[in-house]
């Protein structure tokens, strides 16, 4: 069993006690210690800003042209924090409990409680940076609801919360760049980790503009590179999101935790055709006010506004009365799939359900009429006033929907369907966010640590900023305090040279294939295998087929891929080829992990293991552990287990009814 190094003692005091006893590095020594940070989204930018502020010599790398292009910018709905501004019963414990329950009791108590503890600090930090959170009329910060909870704890900035939070972290990062504490390397992609005497001592990266390989030394390396949802090809992730940095670390000894735990988001714009390369998310915050329904009649071809109220099935409200439209993402996604599979889907593909704002517009319109002293308002006045309120809260989301679909969501219900969004799996890390490789850390979505088998909405931004601003500044000191006598290792060291040669040989091998099939088409084929057989529902037979199909696809990739251009130039097809090669290997491990876990939990739904009413059926007796996979050789992994102990929360069958 793996040791997560969770501090002893009462859950409420673990983090406080840890901070009081961890090793410190004095300011003069910090100036001599170099830290490499790969990825500059919320986790990476906040970590780089924090460590730079502390005095460490930081190098930050991103493959985009600016940290502002990180995919964190795409987050829409909000960020959770246990502030209890609404006085509706929220607390640190309630946020902790909701997160554990939402993850279907497959996350680590110590990490989740720490996350809940620091959540309130995150909001204060961001407000101080100038993040323009929405506010009530009196000036207090506003909150809204998200799935899986019965309180309002989500802070937001219209439908662009990620963008505003990233700009805040980016400003803090750029301040450290200007002060000379952080060196920024944009358009650089990490292609391997350098280990010397068993410790992480640097990285090999490729300058994506010139094609040149570079060596960089660091006393520690932090991977903040996001999730791997693009293994499915179609996902809500940006096209460039990839698993390469984490996968290279995995192949150098970092265990991969729970790779099969993938989040399917219930409110995405449905797939429109065979040639689509990306999906667009409609924020889960829309479920705060919207109502989800399908016609009660199968294959109903009528327009939504022509279907009377008594002929609509508000199926989430019917099945889960206590939470209604605010059930967690995995539950809402499976319910939508079940209705569509049963013949009640809508739209031309019949693979969609309605998200309707008519009731919310009416409700807000009447409230606004009362505020303005309008007695006996007309239906037109109510509609106009309600539209204005909804526009203020969700306007950019409604505009985005109309631009993509050509339909006005103020007048007709949105059509939505589940799609791949977030990945709960990632590199295994201990309580200090250190992987199984000494000196190699992993933060944010790239690690597995806080969300179990299903992430609650608005918790990704919370985890990324918690790890960067409030956790790693303490925990990395515990490691670096013993490294103050380690001088900077020259990049002419044999391990740097050998690792660079390995990277160069792989690139040359890719370019030498000169096959007939494009990287994009091979990626698309991988995505179809993954979605069909390791997607929203899995079964043993399908997973076994998928493993064989992926292995065959891998052979085809390495014998028939076509990459134009050359190595020593700007070549995005070459970059993409390396990433897809890693996705193929990851896809195989995801299917192996899903096949090994003979239970259903959260986003991992094995069709053989479900309750009578179609809910996920856990097996706590046999699978109450984190699956941590060690890479041994091609197509060969060893499984290690971290036992999950629940001292405070007692696992029960999840119920949102």
C-alpha positions in Angstrom: 0.0 0.0 0.0 1.2 3.5 -0.9 1.9 6.0 1.9 0.2 9.4 1.3 2.1 11.0 4.2 -1.1 12.4 5.7 -0.4 14.0 9.0 -1.6 12.3 12.2 -4.2 13.9 14.4 -7.6 15.4 14.2 -8.8 16.1 10.6 -9.6 19.7 11.5 -6.0 20.4 12.7 -4.0 18.3 10.2 -3.1 21.2 7.9 -2.5 23.7 10.7 -0.2 21.2 12.5 1.6 20.4 9.3 2.3 24.1 8.6 3.6 24.5 12.1 6.1 21.7 11.8 7.2 21.6 8.2 10.8 22.6 7.4 11.6 26.1 6.3 14.1 27.6 3.9 15.6 30.9 4.9 15.4 33.8 2.3 19.1 33.7 1.5 18.9 30.0 0.6 15.7 30.4 -1.4 17.6 32.7 -3.8 20.0 29.8 -4.6 17.3 27.3 -5.2 15.8 26.9 -8.7 12.2 25.6 -9.3 10.9 24.7 -12.8 7.1 25.1 -13.3 5.6 23.5 -16.4 2.2 25.0 -17.3 0.9 28.5 -16.5 -2.8 28.0 -16.0 -4.4 28.7 -12.6 -2.2 26.2 -10.8 1.0 27.0 -12.6 0.6 30.8 -12.6 -0.4 31.0 -9.0 2.5 28.6 -8.0 5.0 30.6 -10.0 3.8 33.9 -8.6 3.8 32.6 -5.0 7.2 30.9 -5.2 8.7 33.9 -6.9 7.3 36.2 -4.2 9.0 33.9 -1.6 12.4 34.4 -3.3 13.0 31.2 -5.2 14.5 31.3 -8.7 11.6 30.2 -10.9 11.5 29.2 -14.5 7.9 28.9 -15.9 7.2 27.1 -19.2 4.0 27.1 -21.4 3.4 25.9 -24.9 1.1 28.8 -25.6 2.3 32.2 -26.7 1.2 33.7 -23.4 0.0 32.3 -20.0 -3.3 34.1 -20.7 -4.0 31.4 -23.3 -4.0 28.6 -20.7 -7.2 26.5 -20.8 -8.2 27.8 -17.3 -9.4 30.8 -19.2 -12.3 28.7 -20.5 -13.9 28.0 -17.1 -17.3 29.6 -17.0 -19.5 29.2 -14.0 -17.6 29.9 -10.8 -15.4 28.9 -7.9 -16.5 27.3 -4.7 -15.7 28.7 -1.2 -17.2 28.1 2.2 -17.9 31.7 3.1 -21.5 31.2 4.0 -22.4 34.7 2.8 -26.0 33.5 2.2 -26.4 32.3 5.8 -27.8 29.1 4.3 -26.0 26.6 6.4 -22.6 26.4 4.6 -19.4 25.7 6.4 -15.9 24.2 5.9 -17.3 20.9 7.0 -20.2 21.1 4.6 -17.9 21.9 1.6 -15.7 19.0 2.7 -18.6 16.6 3.0 -20.2 17.6 -0.3 -16.9 17.2 -2.1 -16.3 13.7 -0.6 -19.9 12.6 -1.3 -19.8 14.2 -4.8 -16.6 12.2 -5.6 -18.5 9.0 -4.5 -16.2 8.3 -1.6 -13.1 7.8 -3.7 -11.1 10.8 -2.6 -8.7 11.4 0.2 -10.1 12.9 3.4 -7.0 14.9 4.4 -6.6 16.6 1.0 -10.3 17.5 0.6 -10.5 19.0 4.1 -7.4 21.1 3.5 -9.1 22.3 0.2 -12.2 23.3 2.1 -10.1 25.1 4.7 -8.2 27.3 2.3 -11.2 28.0 0.0 -12.2 31.2 1.8 -8.6 32.5 1.6 -8.7 32.1 -2.2 -11.7 34.5 -2.6 -9.9 37.1 -0.4 -6.7 36.7 -2.4 -8.6 37.1 -5.7 -10.6 40.1 -4.5 -7.4 41.8 -3.4 -6.0 41.2 -6.9 -9.0 42.9 -8.4 -10.9 40.0 -9.8 -14.3 41.4 -10.6 -16.6 38.9 -8.9 -20.3 39.6 -9.3 -21.8 41.6 -6.5 -25.2 42.1 -4.9 -26.9 45.5 -5.0 -25.4 46.4 -1.6 -21.8 45.5 -2.8 -21.5 42.1 -1.2 -20.1 39.3 -3.3 -22.8 37.3 -5.0 -23.2 33.5 -4.9 -25.1 31.0 -7.0 -25.8 27.2 -6.9 -23.9 24.4 -8.6 -24.7 20.7 -8.8 -24.3 18.3 -5.9 -25.0 20.8 -3.1 -27.9 22.5 -1.4 -26.3 25.8 -0.6 -25.1 28.7 -2.6 -21.3 28.8 -2.4 -20.2 29.5 -5.9 -18.5 32.9 -6.6 -18.6 34.0 -10.2 -17.9 36.7 -12.8 -20.8 36.3 -15.2 -19.9 33.3 -17.4 -16.2 34.0 -17.6 -14.9 33.3 -14.1 -11.9 31.3 -15.3 -10.8 34.2 -17.5 -11.0 36.7 -14.6 -9.2 34.4 -12.2 -6.5 33.7 -14.7 -5.9 37.4 -15.4 -5.5 37.9 -11.6 -3.0 35.1 -11.4 -1.3 36.2 -14.6 -0.9 39.8 -13.1 0.8 38.3 -10.0 3.0 36.2 -12.3 4.0 39.1 -14.5 4.9 41.1 -11.5 7.4 38.5 -10.5 8.7 38.3 -14.1 9.3 42.1 -14.0 11.1 41.8 -10.6 13.4 39.1 -12.1 12.2 36.3 -9.8 10.5 34.4 -12.6 11.9 33.7 -16.1 9.1 33.0 -18.5 9.5 30.6 -21.4 6.5 30.7 -23.7 6.1 28.4 -26.8 8.2 25.7 -25.1 6.9 22.2 -24.6 8.4 19.8 -22.0 9.2 16.5 -23.6 11.0 14.7 -20.7 12.1 14.8 -17.1 15.8 14.5 -16.1 16.6 12.3 -13.1 20.0 12.3 -11.5 20.7 9.9 -8.6 16.9 9.2 -8.3 15.9 12.9 -7.9 14.3 15.2 -10.4 16.9 17.7 -11.6 15.4 19.3 -14.7 13.6 18.9 -18.0 14.2 18.7 -21.7 11.9 20.9 -23.7 11.4 21.9 -27.3 11.3 25.4 -28.6 8.1 25.2 -30.7 9.2 28.1 -32.9 12.7 26.9 -33.9 12.4 23.2 -33.2 15.5 23.4 -31.0 15.8 21.1 -27.9 16.8 22.8 -24.7 18.0 21.6 -21.3 17.0 23.3 -18.0 18.1 22.5 -14.5 15.9 22.8 -11.4 16.2 21.6 -7.8 12.5 20.6 -8.2 10.0 20.4 -11.0 6.2 21.2 -10.7 3.9 19.9 -13.4 0.7 22.1 -13.7 -0.3 20.9 -17.1 -4.1 20.3 -16.8 -6.1 17.2 -17.7 -6.2 14.6 -20.5 -9.8 14.8 -21.7 -8.6 15.2 -25.3 -7.8 11.4 -25.3 -11.5 11.3 -26.4 -10.7 13.6 -29.3 -14.1 15.4 -28.9 -14.1 17.2 -25.6 -14.7 20.6 -24.1 -10.9 21.0 -23.7 -8.9 23.4 -25.9 -7.4 21.7 -28.9 -3.9 21.9 -27.5 -4.6 20.3 -24.1 -2.6 17.1 -23.8 -1.1 14.6 -21.4 2.5 14.7 -22.7 4.3 16.2 -19.7 2.5 14.0 -17.2 2.9 11.0 -19.4 6.7 11.5 -19.7 6.9 11.8 -15.9 4.8 8.6 -15.6 7.3 6.7 -17.8 10.1 8.0 -15.6 8.6 6.5 -12.5 5.7 8.7 -11.4 2.6 6.6 -10.7 -0.6 7.4 -12.6 -3.6 7.5 -10.2 -7.2 6.5 -11.2 -6.7 7.1 -15.0 -10.2 5.8 -15.9 -12.0 8.5 -13.8 -13.3 10.9 -16.4 -15.9 13.5 -16.0 -18.8 13.7 -18.4 -20.3 17.2 -18.3 -24.1 17.2 -18.7 -24.5 20.7 -20.3 -22.6 20.8 -23.5 -23.8 21.8 -27.0 -24.5 18.5 -28.8 -22.3 17.2 -31.5 -23.4 18.6 -34.9 -21.6 16.5 -37.4 -18.8 14.1 -38.4 -16.3 16.9 -39.0 -16.4 18.6 -35.7 -13.1 18.8 -33.8 -14.2 20.4 -30.5 -17.2 20.7 -28.2 -18.5 23.8 -26.4 -19.5 23.8 -22.8 -22.6 25.6 -21.5 -21.7 26.4 -17.8 -23.2 24.2 -15.1 -24.3 27.4 -13.5 -27.2 27.4 -16.0 -28.7 24.5 -14.1 -29.0 27.0 -11.2 -32.0 28.7 -12.8 -32.8 26.5 -15.8 -35.1 23.4 -15.9 -34.1 20.3 -17.9 -36.8 18.3 -19.7 -37.7 16.0 -22.6 -41.1 15.4 -24.1 -43.2 12.7 -22.5 -43.9 11.2 -25.9 -41.2 9.2 -27.7 -39.8 10.7 -30.9 -41.8 13.9 -30.5 -41.0 16.1 -33.5 -42.8 19.2 -32.3 -41.0 22.4 -31.5 -40.3 22.8 -27.8 -42.6 25.8 -27.4 -45.4 23.9 -29.0 -45.3 21.2 -26.3 -47.7 21.9 -23.4 -46.5 21.9 -19.8 -48.3 18.6 -19.0 -46.6 16.8 -21.8 -43.1 17.6 -20.6 -41.0 15.3 -18.4 -38.8 17.3 -16.0 -37.0 14.1 -15.3 -34.3 15.3 -12.9 -37.0 16.9 -10.7 -39.0 13.7 -10.9 -36.2 11.3 -10.1 -34.2 13.4 -7.6 -36.7 15.7 -5.8 -34.3 16.8 -3.1 -31.7 18.2 -5.5 -33.7 18.4 -8.8 -31.7 20.0 -11.6 -28.8 20.4 -9.2 -27.7 16.8 -9.0 -24.0 16.1 -9.6 -22.6 16.0 -13.1 -22.3 12.2 -13.3 -25.9 11.7 -12.2 -27.3 14.3 -14.6 -25.2 13.0 -17.5 -26.4 9.4 -17.1 -30.0 10.5 -16.7 -29.8 12.4 -20.0 -28.3 9.5 -21.7 -31.0 7.2 -20.4 -33.8 9.4 -21.7 -32.2 9.7 -25.1 -31.4 6.0 -25.3 -35.1 5.4 -24.5 -36.3 7.4 -27.4 -37.1 10.7 -25.8 -34.2 12.7 -27.1 -34.7 16.0 -29.0 -33.2 17.8 -32.0 -32.2 16.4 -35.4 -29.9 13.8 -33.8 -32.2 12.9 -31.0 -29.1 13.0 -28.8 -30.1 16.1 -26.8 -32.4 17.3 -24.0 -33.8 20.8 -23.3 -32.5 23.3 -20.8 -35.3 25.8 -20.5 -35.1 29.3 -19.0 -38.7 30.4 -19.5 -39.6 29.9 -15.8 -36.5 31.7 -14.6 -37.2 34.7 -16.9 -40.8 34.9 -15.6 -39.6 34.7 -12.0 -36.9 37.3 -12.3 -39.3 39.5 -14.3 -41.9 39.6 -11.6 -39.2 40.3 -8.9 -37.8 43.1 -11.0 -41.2 44.6 -11.6 -41.8 44.7 -7.9 -38.4 46.4 -7.3 -39.4 49.0 -9.8 -42.8 49.5 -8.4 -44.6 48.4 -11.5 -48.0 47.1 -10.5 -49.9 44.6 -12.6 -47.1 44.4 -15.2 -48.0 43.0 -18.6 -46.5 39.7 -19.8 -44.3 41.7 -22.3 -42.9 43.8 -19.4 -42.3 40.7 -17.3 -40.5 39.0 -20.2 -38.4 42.1 -21.0 -37.4 42.6 -17.3 -36.6 38.9 -16.8 -34.5 38.8 -20.0 -32.4 41.7 -18.6 -31.7 40.0 -15.3 -30.8 36.7 -17.0 -28.6 38.6 -19.5 -26.7 40.2 -16.6 -26.1 36.8 -14.9 -25.5 34.6 -17.9 -25.4 36.9 -21.0 -22.1 35.8 -22.6 -23.2 32.1 -22.3 -26.5 32.9 -24.1 -24.6 34.8 -26.8 -22.2 32.0 -27.3 -25.0 29.5 -27.7 -26.8 31.6 -30.2 -23.6 32.2 -32.3 -22.9 28.4 -32.4 -26.5 27.1 -33.0 -28.3 30.1 -34.6 -31.1 29.8 -32.0 -32.0 32.4 -29.4 -32.1 30.8 -26.0 -34.1 33.7 -24.5 -37.0 32.5 -26.8 -36.5 28.7 -27.2 -34.9 26.2 -24.8 -31.2 25.3 -25.3 -30.4 21.8 -26.5 -27.7 20.1 -24.4 -26.1 16.7 -24.1 -23.2 15.2 -22.0 -19.6 15.3 -23.2 -16.1 14.7 -21.9 -14.9 17.6 -19.8 -12.6 17.1 -16.8 -10.4 14.2 -15.7 -10.3 13.3 -12.0 -7.4 10.9 -12.6 -3.8 12.2 -13.0 -0.3 11.7 -11.5 -0.5 10.2 -8.0 0.7 12.6 -5.4 1.0 12.5 -1.6 -0.3 15.1 0.9 2.6 17.3 -0.1 1.6 17.1 -3.8 4.8 15.2 -4.5 4.7 12.3 -7.0 6.5 9.0 -6.4 9.6 10.6 -8.0 11.5 12.7 -5.4 11.5 16.4 -6.4 8.7 16.0 -8.9 5.4 17.7 -7.9 2.0 17.9 -9.6 -0.6 20.5 -9.1 -4.2 21.2 -10.2 -6.1 19.0 -12.7 -2.8 17.2 -13.6 -2.9 15.3 -10.3 -5.5 12.9 -9.0 -5.9 14.1 -5.5 -9.0 16.0 -4.5 -12.1 14.9 -6.6 -12.4 11.2 -6.3 -14.5 9.6 -9.0 -16.5 12.8 -9.9 -15.7 16.5 -9.5 -18.3 18.9 -8.3 -18.7 21.9 -10.5 -16.7 25.0 -9.6 -14.2 22.9 -7.6 -11.5 22.8 -10.4 -10.7 26.5 -10.1 -10.7 26.1 -6.3 -8.2 23.2 -6.4 -5.9 24.9 -8.9 -5.6 28.1 -6.9 -5.4 26.3 -3.5 -2.5 24.2 -4.7 -0.6 27.1 -6.2 -1.3 29.9 -3.7 -1.7 28.1 -0.4 -0.4 24.5 -0.4 2.8 24.2 -2.5 4.6 27.2 -0.8 4.6 25.2 2.4 5.1 21.6 1.1 7.9 22.3 -1.3 9.9 23.9 1.5 9.8 20.6 3.3 11.7 19.0 0.4 14.0 22.0 -0.6 15.2 22.5 2.9 17.4 19.4 2.4 18.6 20.6 -1.0 20.3 23.9 0.1 23.7 22.2 -0.3 23.0 21.0 -3.8 24.8 23.3 -6.2 23.4 24.0 -9.7 24.1 20.9 -11.8 25.4 21.8 -15.3 23.2 20.7 -18.2 26.3 19.0 -19.7 25.8 16.3 -17.1 25.5 12.8 -18.8 21.9 12.4 -17.7 20.9 15.6 -19.4 22.8 14.5 -22.6 21.3 11.0 -22.5 17.7 12.3 -21.9 18.0 14.8 -24.7 19.3 12.1 -27.1 16.2 9.9 -26.3 13.9 12.8 -27.0 15.6 13.6 -30.3 15.6 10.0 -31.4 11.8 9.8 -30.8 11.2 13.0 -32.8 13.4 11.6 -35.7 11.6 8.3 -35.6 8.2 10.1 -35.9 9.5 12.2 -38.9 10.9 9.1 -40.6 7.7 7.2 -40.9 6.3 9.1 -43.9 3.0 7.2 -43.9 -0.4 7.9 -45.5 -2.6 8.8 -42.5 -2.8 12.2 -40.8 -2.3 12.6 -37.1 -5.8 14.1 -36.9 -7.5 11.0 -38.4 -5.7 8.6 -36.1 -6.6 10.8 -33.1 -10.2 10.8 -34.2 -10.2 7.0 -34.4 -8.7 6.7 -30.9 -11.4 9.1 -29.6 -14.2 7.0 -31.1 -12.8 3.8 -29.4 -12.5 5.6 -26.1 -16.0 7.2 -26.2 -17.8 4.1 -27.4 -16.1 1.7 -25.0 -14.6 3.7 -22.1 -16.9 6.7 -22.1 -20.2 7.4 -20.2 -20.8 3.6 -19.7 -18.3 0.7 -19.8 -18.5 -3.0 -19.6 -15.9 -5.8 -19.5 -16.4 -7.0 -23.0 -16.1 -3.6 -24.5 -13.0 -2.7 -22.5 -11.2 -5.8 -23.6 -12.1 -5.0 -27.2 -10.9 -1.4 -26.7 -7.5 -2.5 -25.4 -6.9 -4.7 -28.4 -8.1 -2.0 -30.8 -5.9 0.6 -29.2 -2.8 -1.6 -29.4 -3.6 -2.2 -33.1 -4.0 1.5 -33.6 -0.7 2.1 -31.9 1.1 -0.2 -34.4 -0.6 1.6 -37.3 0.3 5.0 -35.9 4.0 4.1 -35.7 4.1 2.6 -39.2 1.7 4.8 -41.2 1.4 8.3 -39.7 2.1 11.2 -42.0 3.8 14.3 -40.7 4.7 17.1 -43.1 7.5 19.6 -42.7 10.8 19.2 -40.9 12.1 19.1 -37.3 14.1 22.3 -37.2 11.1 24.7 -37.7 7.7 25.6 -36.5 5.8 22.4 -37.0 2.5 22.1 -35.2 1.8 18.7 -36.9 4.9 17.3 -35.3 3.9 18.6 -31.9 0.5 17.1 -32.3 1.9 13.8 -33.4 3.9 13.5 -30.2 0.9 14.3 -28.1 -1.4 11.8 -29.9 1.3 9.0 -29.5 1.1 9.7 -25.7 -2.7 9.7 -25.8 -2.8 6.3 -27.5 -0.7 4.8 -24.6 -2.8 6.6 -22.0 -6.0 5.3 -23.6 -4.7 1.8 -23.2 -4.0 2.3 -19.5 -7.4 4.0 -19.0 -9.2 0.9 -20.4 -7.0 -1.4 -18.2 -7.8 0.6 -15.1 -11.6 0.7 -16.0 -11.5 -3.1 -16.5 -9.7 -3.7 -13.2 -12.2 -1.7 -11.2 -15.2 -4.0 -10.9 -17.6 -1.5 -9.5 -19.4 1.7 -10.5 -18.5 4.9 -8.8 -19.0 8.5 -9.9 -18.0 9.0 -13.5 -16.8 5.4 -13.8 -20.0 3.5 -14.7 -19.6 -0.2 -15.3 -22.9 -1.5 -16.7 -22.5 -4.8 -14.8 -22.6 -2.9 -11.4 -25.7 -0.8 -11.0 -28.6 -0.6 -8.7 -32.2 -1.5 -9.7 -32.9 2.1 -10.6 -29.8 2.5 -12.7 -27.5 4.3 -10.2 -23.8 3.6 -9.6 -23.2 0.6 -7.3 -19.9 0.9 -5.4 -18.0 -2.0 -3.9 -16.4 -0.5 -0.8 -15.2 -3.9 0.5 -13.0 -4.5 -2.5 -12.3 -1.2 -4.2 -11.9 1.4 -1.4 -8.5 2.5 -2.8 -6.7 4.7 -5.3 -5.4 2.7 -8.3 -1.8 3.9 -8.8 -0.2 2.4 -11.9 3.6 2.0 -12.3 4.9 1.9 -15.9 7.1 -1.1 -16.4 7.4 -1.6 -20.2 5.4 -1.2 -23.3 1.8 -2.5 -22.6 2.9 -3.5 -19.1 2.0 -1.8 -15.8 2.0 -2.8 -12.1 -0.9 -1.8 -9.9 -0.2 -0.2 -6.5 -3.0 0.7 -4.1 -3.5 3.6 -1.7 -6.1 2.5 0.9 -8.7 5.2 1.5 -9.6 5.6 5.2 -12.7 7.5 6.2 -12.4 8.6 9.8 -15.0 11.4 9.7 -17.3 10.7 6.8 -18.9 7.3 6.7 -19.4 6.1 3.1 -23.0 5.4 2.2 -24.9 4.8 -1.1 -25.1 8.3 -2.6 -28.7 9.6 -2.7 -29.9 12.9 -4.2 -33.6 12.0 -3.9 
